[in-house]
Amino acid sequence: MAEVSEITKSEVSEQHDPQSTFDPKSMRKTKPGLKRLVLTISVLFSFVLGPKILILSPRLFLLLLLISTSFPFLRYRFPIAMEISGNLPCTSTVPRNRPPLGSARFHSITISLSLSGYLHRLRIQIFRGPGGLTSRSNEQIGFRNSRMCKSSCPWRCGALSNVDFGGGDDEAVDESLESALGGCSELARGGKVYTVVLVNRDEDVRAVIGKYRHAWISGKVSETAALSRVAEIFVKVFVNGGKEEGSIHGEFMPVGADGKIVLSFNLLNSDPRDGVYDWDFRSVEEILLAPVIDALRPIANISVESQVLYHTPKSSFSYWDDKWSSFIFSTKDLPFFVNSNEWHLDTSIAAGGRSKILHFVVYVPSAKECPLLLQLENGEISKTNGFISPMWGGVTVWNPKGCGKVLRSKHPVIHTVSQQDLQKVIEVFMGQLRQLFGLKSDNHFFGSSGISKLLTSERGFTVWELDVLSRQHACFNLRSCATTLGSLSRLVQSLPRMIIMDEIGKQVAYSLEAAKLTQNNASLGIYDASAVASGQARSLAEDAFFHPSIMSVSYYSFEHCFAVYSPFFLPVAMHVILAALREWRRYKQENNKYLAWKKIEVIKASY
């Protein structure tokens, strides 16, 4: 019994001994630290928040630079098109269906005709009549009588009384009006004056629109018809250019974004085995094209190129017609006439970039389909035997004399197009060029109040037509400038990582200055200078938008950035996540050990 009691005391003494109850594998006496856990979790959060910080880092860096050094180019990150949205013509108060006329005056002169309240009624007819001008425009209407020669307009007394309006020589009448009223077409402040002379004669009514800024109506006309006729000439001819509607749909003019046009003239030999045709184009270019290029210089910088191609058949088919004794191709075949696969109308390197290329093609048919004529929808044969393709150019079919009787040969004879035939072809091309610019190719204007004859100019475009083209070109350029700058503003705001260079900011500033200059010139009626300034505004806006630094960033999307950097960051991020999980598991195990030891200590303290 004594032996048993001794064993019991030793067991009790071992239970009260702290070293006998402590297990180092399942217990610990100190609380586990948080340093390793905090460090691991901070590394994990840095990887989670890293992409967001990477995206915002350029913006934060620019903000620090703005605060410290105030770099001037940072101001161009803000909206850059808002400044011109309410200040340019064609963008705010001017209706979209007609370009602004700017500062101009309408003068109506009556000879041997007395009309009561003529000025007031004409003003109402122009502003409130069908298709009239808007009351917000800056046009002004002046009235002059042939006996009222003492006025601000310097024209000689009695000069119009000596003009023979019924002589039949319209060119002489037009030159006489320019000699008498030439000083009135340009106001002291730069505006333009458009004059209509109304002559009361005992003959049929006829209206003629000259090649300057004058028109005349002669004959026995009633008061109501005179008002309607004069208002129609003012609004639909001098303002709208003789078009039915003055609306602008898209790029109405074939002018490149850099203000350049390349006229590419091509002579196509369909089958050289029937004969090879060449031309002396340089002589025609110096005589016929040089005046046209000089007239359109304020609107576009035009360059001319020419070439001769061989083996260039057309894509469409033609058929023989006994009535016309010719091969016929109709208007429904025109979309398939141009053979893009065989017609290599490549131009030189000068036509690259953003220039607009207009192709003018002289097509020489082969002997098996010659003569080749174009039949219109009404069944008649086209007088020009050609057609145009908007924004592309025009095609003219030229049938050489006796082409259907030519025999094929291995050594074809080389022919040169005569100067007379070449001049006729160039005249057709000039009519097509006028159509491409939105003007009429014939010499008559068919209005609601009657038919008016249009005099032509040796430069291809009359003075009042150049005014119309300059106004429309300036209006379109300003719209394009505002659209481009607005797109640039939205692009910059959508890409916060983009750093705007100082060069882009200068281009935007110069574009706005050119747009403002366009507005000032238009308000003064200086249409040619307004067209030049508007072209500069559009070109500078395009240069800013297509700057290489912007183009490189605009195509560098976030998905591309993720695809590039994910192979580098994903493996490291996986190890960091696994390390954080492992550290969290270790912390929980060590904390459980500490709690187990703490529990035993509490039990011991209770005995």
Salt bridges, closest charged atoms under 4 A:
ASP170 OD2 - ARG206 NH2 3.04
ASP170 OD2 - LYS453 NZ 3.08
GLU171 OE1 - LYS211 NZ 3.61
GLU175 OE2 - LYS211 NZ 3.47
GLU178 OE1 - HIS214 NE2 2.86
GLU186 OE1 - LYS192 NZ 3.72
GLU186 OE2 - ARG213 NH1 3.36
GLU203 OE2 - ARG201 NE 3.23
GLU223 OE2 - ARG121 NH1 2.05
ASP271 OD1 - ARG273 NE 3.07
ASP271 OD2 - ARG408 NH2 3.12
ASP274 OD1 - ARG408 NE 3.24
ASP294 OD1 - ARG297 NE 3.70
GLU369 OE1 - LYS314 NZ 3.38
ASP442 OD1 - LYS440 NZ 3.68
GLU458 OE1 - LYS211 NZ 3.79
GLU465 OE2 - ARG434 NH2 2.62
ASP467 OD2 - ARG213 NE 2.66
GLU503 OE1 - HIS547 NE2 3.27
ASP543 OD1 - ARG354 NH2 2.37
GLU583 OE1 - ARG36 NH2 3.21
GLU583 OE2 - ARG586 NH2 2.65
GLU590 OE1 - ARG28 NH1 2.77
GLU590 OE2 - LYS593 NZ 3.64
